[in-house]
Amino acid sequence: MKLDFAAARCWVVLCMLGVLFVSGGATCSRRQEIMPLPPPPPVLNENLGLAEVAAAVNRTSVIRELSSNTATVDVLSMPSVPELSATLALRRDREFRLRASLPIVMGSGLDMGSNPEVFWFEVPEGIGKTLYFARHDEYQRQLDRAILPVDPTWIMDSLGLVQIDPAQVLQGPVRRPDGKLEIRSAMPTPAGVFQRVCYIDAQAGHVTDQILYSPNRVEVARSSARNHEFFPEQQCSLPHIVELQLSPVGGPPLHMKIEVGTYAINQILSGDPNLFVMPQGASQSVDLSRVSPAAIGAGTPATYQASARDAMPYRGFVR
């Protein structure tokens, strides 16, 4: 089907927020955030090199599956929208499912998922549902001009599973003014080389922040994680609170928070054999790889300063 400008802008808001089912001023009080947890034990010392820092970050490679039935999604860019109850499940490297809805309207909210072939967002529209989807390979080829700059696998990394490949590191680690370490890596895609900046806790060795820049040096996505819990069996930490900020092409910035009450590690709580299968019951569907970028318009570049003309924004100070 042909997607015009209005429909595309509608998708930008719908697919990530999935909240238009809230009508008539429905409200729901927000819970208090999870109480701060004790800091994870230190694993890094002063003046460690890239290999040691990357090894500390990559400890989460032992986590192959992760799930929770006690998550919430809070759309911070839309304060009037109630907090949504959510379940999430993931399996490396591309299997992911996040379903969020009002507790009193279960099954009527956002369904976001991915498997090795496709990713999708299913949202309510009117009395039916619309499924927005794309094949990973096709979407990657136009990622530099796609409506959204990332797919759901970005959330997997933001939940503490990001890995650092020393061979892709362009600069770092350097120590930032706030004491964290900063590493900048190249992220090659068929659409060009993106760059990712990671901020790392200088003692606990986990990633707290990620910033993704497009090939034309525009910030397109950011995540921030806090309240990490250390899991002795896996010898690594996971965050209980993650904030995501995306800069859609042709649409307003999206800001949402995911809070996870408890994790099941290396276990999928759902018994659904089709958990990572794209849903088929929507009344209409839109293939995002067929949407013309020209219909959306170009995004506004973020302002920044770099030390070299072709360098990405880099905020650390070399020791």
TAWO-V910807 format. One record per residue. PHI is phi in radians with two decimals (NA if undefined). Layout:
BEGIN
((PHI) (PHI))
END
This chain:
BEGIN
((NA) (-1.49) (-1.93) (-1.44) (-1.03) (-1.09) (-1.17) (-1.15) (-1.11) (-1.07) (-1.10) (-0.94) (-1.35) (-1.22) (-1.15) (-1.57) (-1.68) (0.95) (-2.21) (-1.25) (-1.28) (-1.40) (-2.35) (1.13) (1.23) (-1.04) (-2.29) (-2.71) (-1.14) (-1.49) (-1.36) (-1.21) (-1.12) (-0.99) (-1.01) (-0.97) (-1.64) (-1.03) (-1.12) (-1.08) (-1.15) (-1.22) (-2.23) (-1.98) (-1.93) (-1.15) (1.09) (-1.41) (-1.56) (-1.05) (-1.06) (-1.22) (-1.17) (-1.08) (-1.11) (-1.15) (-1.10) (-1.37) (-1.04) (-1.25) (-1.12) (-1.28) (-1.58) (-1.71) (-2.36) (-2.67) (-2.68) (-2.77) (-1.88) (-2.21) (-1.80) (-2.37) (-2.16) (-2.11) (-1.51) (-1.21) (-1.37) (-2.34) (-1.04) (-1.35) (-1.43) (-1.11) (-1.19) (-1.85) (-1.32) (-2.56) (-2.14) (-2.44) (-2.63) (-2.60) (-2.46) (-1.03) (-1.84) (-2.30) (-1.62) (-2.65) (-2.62) (-2.29) (-2.14) (-2.31) (-2.81) (-1.16) (-0.98) (-1.53) (-2.32) (-1.02) (1.53) (-1.96) (-1.96) (-1.44) (-2.21) (-2.11) (-2.74) (-2.77) (-2.43) (-1.04) (-1.74) (-2.38) (-2.24) (-2.69) (-2.33) (-1.99) (-2.37) (-1.33) (-2.44) (1.14) (-1.63) (-2.10) (-2.28) (-2.09) (-1.85) (-1.85) (-2.60) (-2.88) (-1.30) (-0.99) (-1.12) (-1.24) (-1.23) (-1.07) (-1.19) (-2.12) (-1.10) (-1.23) (-2.36) (-1.29) (-1.01) (-2.01) (-1.44) (-2.43) (-1.91) (-1.03) (-1.15) (-1.06) (-1.13) (-1.02) (-1.09) (-1.16) (-1.39) (1.82) (-1.79) (-1.04) (-2.11) (-1.94) (-1.67) (-0.97) (-1.19) (-1.71) (-1.28) (-1.68) (-2.80) (2.03) (-1.39) (-2.18) (-1.62) (-1.47) (-1.03) (-1.48) (1.65) (-1.33) (-1.65) (-2.24) (-2.27) (-1.98) (-2.18) (-1.45) (-2.20) (-1.14) (-2.41) (-1.04) (-1.61) (2.28) (-1.64) (-1.45) (-2.30) (-2.14) (-1.83) (-2.00) (-1.77) (-2.21) (-1.04) (-1.25) (-1.93) (-1.36) (1.31) (-1.96) (-1.37) (-1.79) (-2.48) (-2.32) (-2.26) (-1.94) (-2.02) (-1.33) (-1.02) (-1.70) (1.19) (-1.86) (-1.21) (-2.06) (-2.75) (-2.60) (-2.35) (-2.42) (-2.10) (-2.63) (0.94) (-1.36) (-1.98) (-1.56) (-1.92) (-1.01) (-1.12) (-1.61) (1.01) (-2.69) (-2.08) (-2.28) (-1.47) (-1.70) (-2.31) (-2.31) (-1.91) (-2.10) (-2.25) (-2.10) (-2.04) (-1.14) (-1.22) (1.33) (-2.46) (-1.25) (-1.05) (-1.97) (-2.35) (-2.44) (-2.16) (-1.94) (-2.08) (-1.94) (-1.26) (-2.39) (-1.84) (-1.88) (-1.71) (0.95) (-2.72) (-1.77) (-1.23) (-1.31) (-1.71) (-1.28) (-1.18) (-1.85) (-0.99) (-1.87) (-1.77) (-1.09) (-1.11) (-2.11) (-1.62) (-1.20) (-1.29) (-2.60) (-2.43) (-2.33) (-1.50) (-1.17) (-1.28) (-1.74) (-1.34) (-1.30) (-1.03) (-1.08) (-1.32) (-1.65) (1.67) (-1.53) (-1.36) (-1.59) (-1.08) (-1.37) (-1.42) (-2.85) (-2.23) (-2.19) (-1.37) (-2.39) (-1.04) (-1.75) (-1.50) (-1.53) (-0.97) (-2.49) (-1.77) (-1.45) (-2.11) (-1.25) (-1.32))
END
